[in-house]
Amino acid sequence: MNTIPSLTRRSAATLFGDDSGAATAEYAITTMATVDVLERTSRASILQDNRPL
């Protein structure tokens, strides 16, 4: 039977110490949220004007 090794302070620092990709992920999430808001605003204004898509 395999057991999961315990997570020590040293192994946690090795696994999770590098957060260089965090800024990229935050940028991607913010960009996707902005595009979603702009798309919803655009669709709402089109529906309000009764123009076809």
N, C-alpha and C positions, 0 to 999 in steps of 0.2 A: 504494500500500500504506500503510495506517495504522500508525503506530507509537505505542506507549504512552509518554506523557511520563514522564520520571524523577521520582521522588518526592523532592522537596527537603525540607530541614528546615522551611522556611516552609510549604509546602503540606501537609506532614504535621501540623504544628501546627494549621493551619486545619481539616483534615479530622477529626483525632482529638483535638483539644484539649478539646472540650466533652464531659464525661462526666456530664452532668446526668441522663441516662436510665439510668445504670448502677445506681443505687440502686433504681429501679423494677423493673428487670429482675431484680435479685437478690431483691427482695421477692417477685416473682411466682414465681421458681424455688423459693424456700424454701416458699412457700405450697403450691405444687403437690406438693412432696415431702412436706410434712406431711400433706396430704390423702391421699396415697398410703399413707403409713404407717398412718394411722388406718383407712383402708378395709381394708387387709390385716389389721390387728389385729382389726377387727370381723368380717371373714369367717372368720378363724381361730377366734375364740371361738364363732361360730355353728356352724361345722363340728364343733367339739369338743363342743358341747352336742347335736349331732344334730338341730337344729331346721331346718326348711326356711327358705329365704330368703323 
